[in-house]
Amino acid sequence: MPSVCKTFSAQFFNCNCFDKVIEQARNDIDLDSASGDHFWLARAYASKGMYRDALAEFGKSSNSRDFQAYVLARSGERDKARKILGELKTPSQQKRLRASSIAIVYVGLGDNEDAFAWLMKAYEVRDFDLISVKVDPIWDPLRPDPRFSELLRKVGLPR
């Protein structure tokens, strides 16, 4: 059952239905506290500006350092975010991370230039996470920039 719930959480998240994600993820966690829905719960909290709650949930989710850094940056703890970014950019970490993960941190920091540079790297290496670039609200700050439309075109997503 939790895998179905995760699918629903992702769908609700991409529709900006954050309260529904929170409800679904909490229900999933109640059924199975080891479920991965801590990630979706954290993402929904972050999207609603509930950064303290988001950080607590990301702490329960494995492989979410990029999103932790994003939330730290958005909540004003930019030095902590930059420290994590430095860790993520080490050669050993880059071997296992997607380029889009680095772009996420730069979006949190408000550094659109570097965010786009890393998104272009993501495109060049065919980063799987780009399939959701059109609908994932984390990229909202980049949408007004013409480079975002160009990225959508390159990825093959209709604008």
GIZI-V374229 format. One record per residue. N is the residue number from 0. SS is DSSP state (H for helix, E for strand, L for the rest). PHI is phi as a letter, one per 20 degrees, with the letter a starting at -180 (* if undefined). D_FIRST is the distance of its C-alpha to the first C-alpha in whole Angstrom. Layout:
n={N N}
ss={SS SS}
phi={PHI PHI}
d_first={D_FIRST D_FIRST}
This chain:
n={0 1 2 3 4 5 6 7 8 9 10 11 12 13 14 15 16 17 18 19 20 21 22 23 24 25 26 27 28 29 30 31 32 33 34 35 36 37 38 39 40 41 42 43 44 45 46 47 48 49 50 51 52 53 54 55 56 57 58 59 60 61 62 63 64 65 66 67 68 69 70 71 72 73 74 75 76 77 78 79 80 81 82 83 84 85 86 87 88 89 90 91 92 93 94 95 96 97 98 99 100 101 102 103 104 105 106 107 108 109 110 111 112 113 114 115 116 117 118 119 120 121 122 123 124 125 126 127 128 129 130 131 132 133 134 135 136 137 138 139 140 141 142 143 144 145 146 147 148 149 150 151 152 153 154 155 156 157 158}
ss={L H H H H H H H H H H H H H L L L H H H H H H H H H H H H H H L L L L L H H H H H H H H H H H L L L H H H H H H H H L L L L L L H H H H H H H H H H L L L H H H H H H H H H H H L L H H H H L L L L H H H H H H H H H H H L L H H H H H H H H H H H H H L L L H H H H H L L L L H H H H H H L L L H H H H H H H H H H L L L L}
phi={* g f f f f f f g f f f f f e m e f f f f f f f f f f f f f f b f e f e f g f f f f f f g f f e n e f f f f f f f f f e d f l c f f f f f g f g f f e n e f f f f f f f g g f f e f g f f f f d e e f f f f g g f f f g f m e f f f f f g f f f f f f f e l f f f f f d f f d f f f e g f e g f f g f f f f f g f f f n d f e}
d_first={0 4 6 5 6 9 10 11 12 15 16 17 18 20 22 23 21 21 20 17 16 17 15 12 12 14 11 8 11 12 9 9 13 13 10 12 12 15 17 16 17 20 21 20 23 25 25 26 29 27 28 28 25 24 26 24 20 22 23 20 18 20 22 23 26 27 25 27 30 30 29 32 34 33 34 37 37 38 39 36 35 37 37 34 35 37 35 33 36 37 37 35 32 33 32 29 28 28 31 29 28 32 32 30 32 35 33 33 36 38 39 39 41 39 36 37 39 35 34 36 36 32 33 36 34 31 28 25 24 27 25 24 27 28 25 24 26 27 30 31 34 35 35 39 40 41 40 36 37 39 35 33 36 36 32 33 31 33 34}
